[in-house]
Amino acid sequence: MTETTRRTVMLGAGGAGLAAVLTACASYGSPTTTAANEAPAADEPSSAEPKKKAKKKAKALADTGDIQVGGGTVFKDQKVVVTQPTEGEFKAFTAICTHAGCTVASVSNGTINCPCHGSKFKIEDGSVADGPAGAPLAEKKITVDGDKIRLA
């Protein structure tokens, strides 16, 4: 009988490990399953026309009667302020002050007013009426549909 030495055991274990690694590498990149040789199903034209997605109207911010002539309303949740500079003319601007990012709080005396540092913006065009803000409020698109004002 041959004597089993520690060297023989280590060489055997190393050889088995090498064989496992080489087997794993040999199958790398090979598909493990075979696909059936079936042609992909072609999209059959439907006799029904595709349904057009119905445009859902945005929820109204306010009624036109809610916005005073020469004034406006701040909608904090939507981060928008809507003004009515003249009868029937509605404007909307971001409610985020361009100075420090505070939300404007009120509309009075023809200006949109920020409570943080006292900036004031004109209700007609959002331009700066009184600093420290140096840039105007960005205009937002709205639609007036009947007596409803909606974000566009």
Secondary structure in CASP SS format (residue, H / E / C, confidence):
PFRMAT SS
TARGET T0000
AUTHOR 0000-0000-0000
METHOD secondary structure of the structure
MODEL  1
M C 1.00
T C 1.00
E C 1.00
T C 1.00
T C 1.00
R H 1.00
R H 1.00
T H 1.00
V H 1.00
M H 1.00
L H 1.00
G H 1.00
A H 1.00
G H 1.00
G H 1.00
A H 1.00
G H 1.00
L H 1.00
A H 1.00
A H 1.00
V H 1.00
L H 1.00
T H 1.00
A H 1.00
C H 1.00
A H 1.00
S C 1.00
Y C 1.00
G C 1.00
S C 1.00
P C 1.00
T C 1.00
T C 1.00
T C 1.00
A C 1.00
A C 1.00
N C 1.00
E C 1.00
A C 1.00
P C 1.00
A C 1.00
A C 1.00
D C 1.00
E C 1.00
P C 1.00
S C 1.00
S C 1.00
A C 1.00
E C 1.00
P C 1.00
K C 1.00
K C 1.00
K C 1.00
A C 1.00
K C 1.00
K C 1.00
K C 1.00
A C 1.00
K C 1.00
A E 1.00
L E 1.00
A E 1.00
D E 1.00
T H 1.00
G H 1.00
D H 1.00
I C 1.00
Q C 1.00
V C 1.00
G C 1.00
G E 1.00
G E 1.00
T E 1.00
V E 1.00
F E 1.00
K C 1.00
D C 1.00
Q C 1.00
K C 1.00
V E 1.00
V E 1.00
V E 1.00
T E 1.00
Q E 1.00
P E 1.00
T E 1.00
E C 1.00
G C 1.00
E E 1.00
F E 1.00
K E 1.00
A E 1.00
F E 1.00
T E 1.00
A C 1.00
I E 1.00
C C 1.00
T C 1.00
H C 1.00
A C 1.00
G C 1.00
C C 1.00
T E 1.00
V C 1.00
A C 1.00
S E 1.00
V E 1.00
S E 1.00
N C 1.00
G C 1.00
T E 1.00
I E 1.00
N E 1.00
C C 1.00
P C 1.00
C C 1.00
H C 1.00
G C 1.00
S C 1.00
K E 1.00
F E 1.00
K E 1.00
I C 1.00
E C 1.00
D C 1.00
G C 1.00
S C 1.00
V E 1.00
A E 1.00
D E 1.00
G C 1.00
P C 1.00
A C 1.00
G C 1.00
A C 1.00
P C 1.00
L C 1.00
A C 1.00
E E 1.00
K C 1.00
K C 1.00
I E 1.00
T E 1.00
V E 1.00
D E 1.00
G C 1.00
D C 1.00
K E 1.00
I E 1.00
R E 1.00
L E 1.00
A C 1.00
END
